[in-house]
Amino acid sequence: MKNLNGTDIDRIIQMAWEDRTTFDAILKTFGLTESEVITLMRRNLRPSSFRLWRKRVSGRKTKHLAKRNFQLGRFKCSRQGNINQNKITKRNGSKRF
């Protein structure tokens, strides 16, 4: 596997959790195959988080570019947290209406 810094690993984990980000996009951006992403996730997530992620992406059509049936693009909810140093950042408690 490539020598990745912490920022790259965090971004790969974030991309892997996103429903609409394909393994092909991770391959193009970071040069990691699907099996390498799985290995990276196994090494960097807690066992329970890894099992939850694997259950979530196994058989998911949106994780493979050839199986997608919607337009290319990405939607990110304004309330979606960012992942920094393998931890999901929490909102500051302020509410937006």
C-alpha positions as CSV (number, residue, x, y, z in Angstrom):
1,M,0.0,0.0,0.0
2,K,1.2,3.5,-0.7
3,N,2.7,5.7,2.0
4,L,-0.2,8.0,3.0
5,N,-0.2,10.8,5.5
6,G,-2.9,11.3,8.2
7,T,-4.8,13.8,6.1
8,D,-4.9,11.5,3.1
9,I,-6.1,8.6,5.3
10,D,-8.8,10.8,6.8
11,R,-10.0,11.8,3.3
12,I,-10.1,8.2,2.1
13,I,-12.1,7.1,5.1
14,Q,-14.5,10.0,4.5
15,M,-14.9,9.2,0.8
16,A,-15.4,5.5,1.7
17,W,-18.2,6.3,4.1
18,E,-20.0,8.5,1.5
19,D,-22.7,6.7,-0.4
20,R,-22.1,8.5,-3.7
21,T,-18.3,8.4,-3.8
22,T,-17.3,5.4,-5.8
23,F,-14.3,3.2,-5.3
24,D,-13.3,4.3,-8.8
25,A,-13.1,7.9,-7.5
26,I,-10.9,6.8,-4.7
27,L,-8.7,4.9,-7.2
28,K,-8.4,8.0,-9.4
29,T,-7.7,10.3,-6.5
30,F,-5.4,8.2,-4.3
31,G,-4.4,5.2,-6.5
32,L,-6.0,2.7,-4.1
33,T,-8.0,-0.3,-5.4
34,E,-11.2,-1.4,-3.6
35,S,-9.3,-4.2,-1.8
36,E,-6.7,-1.7,-0.6
37,V,-9.4,0.7,0.6
38,I,-11.0,-2.3,2.6
39,T,-7.5,-3.0,4.1
40,L,-7.1,0.6,5.0
41,M,-10.5,0.8,6.6
42,R,-9.8,-2.4,8.5
43,R,-6.6,-1.0,9.9
44,N,-7.9,2.4,10.8
45,L,-11.4,1.8,12.1
46,R,-12.5,0.1,15.3
47,P,-13.6,-3.5,14.6
48,S,-17.3,-2.7,15.2
49,S,-17.1,0.4,12.9
50,F,-15.4,-1.6,10.2
51,R,-18.1,-4.3,10.3
52,L,-20.8,-1.6,10.1
53,W,-19.1,0.0,7.1
54,R,-18.6,-3.4,5.3
55,K,-22.3,-4.2,5.9
56,R,-23.2,-0.8,4.5
57,V,-21.1,-0.9,1.3
58,S,-21.4,-4.6,0.5
59,G,-23.6,-4.9,-2.6
60,R,-24.2,-1.2,-2.8
61,K,-24.6,-0.2,-6.4
62,T,-23.5,3.4,-5.8
63,K,-20.0,2.4,-4.7
64,H,-19.2,1.1,-8.2
65,L,-19.3,3.6,-11.1
66,A,-20.5,1.1,-13.7
67,K,-23.6,0.2,-11.6
68,R,-24.7,3.8,-10.8
69,N,-27.9,4.9,-12.3
70,F,-27.8,8.6,-11.4
71,Q,-26.0,11.6,-12.8
72,L,-22.4,12.1,-11.8
73,G,-22.0,14.6,-9.0
74,R,-22.0,14.8,-5.3
75,F,-24.5,15.9,-2.7
76,K,-23.4,16.8,0.8
77,C,-25.8,17.8,3.4
78,S,-25.0,21.1,5.2
79,R,-25.3,19.2,8.5
80,Q,-22.9,16.4,7.5
81,G,-19.9,16.3,9.7
82,N,-16.3,16.2,8.5
83,I,-13.8,13.5,9.5
84,N,-10.6,14.8,11.0
85,Q,-7.9,12.5,12.3
86,N,-10.3,9.5,12.1
87,K,-12.9,11.2,14.3
88,I,-16.2,12.7,13.2
89,T,-16.3,16.3,14.2
90,K,-19.4,17.3,16.2
91,R,-21.4,20.4,15.5
92,N,-20.9,23.3,17.9
93,G,-24.4,23.1,19.3
94,S,-25.7,26.1,17.5
95,K,-28.9,25.6,15.6
96,R,-29.7,27.0,12.2
97,F,-33.2,27.7,11.2
